[in-house]
Amino acid sequence: MKAFEYVGATSVDQAVKALTPGSAPLAGGTDLINRMKDYVTSPERVVYLNDVKELAGISGDAASGVTILAGTRLAEILASEVVKSAYPALWQTTSEVATPQIRNMASLGGNLFQHPRCWYYRSGFGLVPKTTDGKHMLREGDNRYAAIFMTDGDALYVHPSSLAVPLIALGAKATLVGPEGERTVEVEELYKVPTSNSESPFATKPGEILKSVTIPASKGKNASYEARHKQAHDWPLVMASVNLTFSGETVSDARVVVYGVAPVPWRSKAAEEAIKDKVITVESARSAGEAAAAGAKPLSMNGFKVSMLKTVITRALCTSAGNKYWEA
Ligand SMILES: Cc1cc2nc3c(=O)[nH]c(=O)nc-3n(C[C@H](O)[C@H](O)[C@H](O)COP(=O)(O)OP(=O)(O)OC[C@H]3O[C@@H](n4cnc5c(N)ncnc54)[C@H](O)[C@@H]3O)c2cc1C
């Protein structure tokens, strides 16, 4: 690991002042420290956030909305009764992240700003990994875990944060704080798609950190469903989160967001349109899954993700309606 300067911040103000160019915020360290050890990220200075008390905790309720501060550990999100009862899409996803030990250390901020797991990126070839003769390593190489949407571009990795997916489905907003003050954006606006290795996958301004995420009042129903290699100690292969509002029995508004298929959390407008004005049944949920898959352009080794995409959307929709037909 390259030598670095360490600053232990005790307030947000101190942290922001210490985050000069070339610095990185450090929360639980479950992602950043690994990248530093592998020389993938080599900050000049690390600013430790875990002692900043104003960055930890959960407040609010289902009727008015809930705010989760950025330093809140994933284990605390899991222990929250309001998250469990009002936002099961978020609770379920959090329960499946990594292991209990990692969830005890990992923070919401670190989760939303973790870097992609693409093995070419983690081996030092960047997010747009190319050989010296210009061949795209993911397009031409082992792309079994790569994207199936936006594959005409050069960012072929998949976005890593599974918590971003239910948060976007739930319409959550992120408050950022930096040298120019505070601003609030939709969680989906935190991310962008780099076109070269010198670009960031985050849409934050220099020196900004996440302060909190606010989820609006809970209306209707929400759920998540993951397909993964194994139950623990891994990221999902493909996952869907849905958030539905109803007029009587029919869906009046839907948000369907998918993990593991694009370099950003993938909002499937096609699935949203397909389920609108429908009663949730296995058939209508399957039609939404089918609609989501139209337009997918898998790479040479990841065609399996298209059927997973259909399944996770179908099952997330059915879970929201209390129908876990596959367990019968
Ligand atoms: C075996 C394993 C399995 C995993 N499975 C999953 C999974 O299923 N789903 C999933 O989503 N994740 C998964 N993870 C990733 C894990 O959730 C993240 O490593 C963790 O959430 C990062 O949080 P942290 O507090 O440790 O962040 P750190 O490692 O401290 O930081 C991560 C990044 O976020 C930045 N950062 C930290 N705090 C802030 C802030 N407030 N504002 C702006 N930037 C900030 C840091 O500079 C760094 O770049 C897994 C990790 C492991 C090791």
The ligand as a Gaussian input file, in Angstrom:
#p B3LYP/6-31G(d) Opt

LIG

0 1
 C      -17.515000     -10.407000       0.500000
 C      -18.276000      -9.147000       0.237000
 C      -19.595000      -9.231000      -0.223000
 C      -20.316000      -8.053000      -0.510000
 N      -21.610000      -8.143000      -0.965000
 C      -22.267000      -6.992000      -1.287000
 C      -23.613000      -7.007000      -1.790000
 O      -24.239000      -8.048000      -1.920000
 N      -24.182000      -5.823000      -2.099000
 C      -23.545000      -4.626000      -1.936000
 O      -24.109000      -3.584000      -2.220000
 N      -22.295000      -4.588000      -1.452000
 C      -21.659000      -5.729000      -1.121000
 N      -20.394000      -5.660000      -0.618000
 C      -19.737000      -4.356000      -0.535000
 C      -19.938000      -3.720000       0.798000
 O      -21.307000      -3.493000       1.005000
 C      -19.153000      -2.411000       0.740000
 O      -17.787000      -2.759000       0.763000
 C      -19.470000      -1.538000       1.902000
 O      -20.837000      -1.200000       1.940000
 C      -18.645000      -0.280000       1.838000
 O      -18.904000       0.471000       3.016000
 P      -17.700000       0.990000       3.900000
 O      -18.304000       1.846000       4.953000
 O      -16.844000      -0.143000       4.368000
 O      -16.960000       1.867000       2.811000
 P      -15.425000       2.240000       2.604000
 O      -14.661000       1.048000       2.157000
 O      -14.920000       2.984000       3.789000
 O      -15.614000       3.250000       1.392000
 C      -16.070000       2.796000       0.126000
 C      -16.004000       3.973000      -0.847000
 O      -16.978000       4.927000      -0.481000
 C      -16.362000       6.195000      -0.230000
 N      -17.136000       6.762000       0.879000
 C      -17.288000       6.296000       2.121000
 N      -18.135000       7.070000       2.819000
 C      -18.527000       8.052000       1.980000
 C      -19.391000       9.169000       2.102000
 N      -20.074000       9.463000       3.233000
 N      -19.554000       9.980000       1.027000
 C      -18.903000       9.741000      -0.138000
 N      -18.072000       8.707000      -0.304000
 C      -17.891000       7.867000       0.741000
 C      -14.921000       5.884000       0.084000
 O      -14.045000       6.960000      -0.232000
 C      -14.675000       4.681000      -0.809000
 O      -14.313000       5.078000      -2.119000
 C      -19.694000      -6.802000      -0.290000
 C      -18.382000      -6.731000       0.211000
 C      -17.678000      -7.885000       0.460000
 C      -16.272000      -7.769000       0.977000

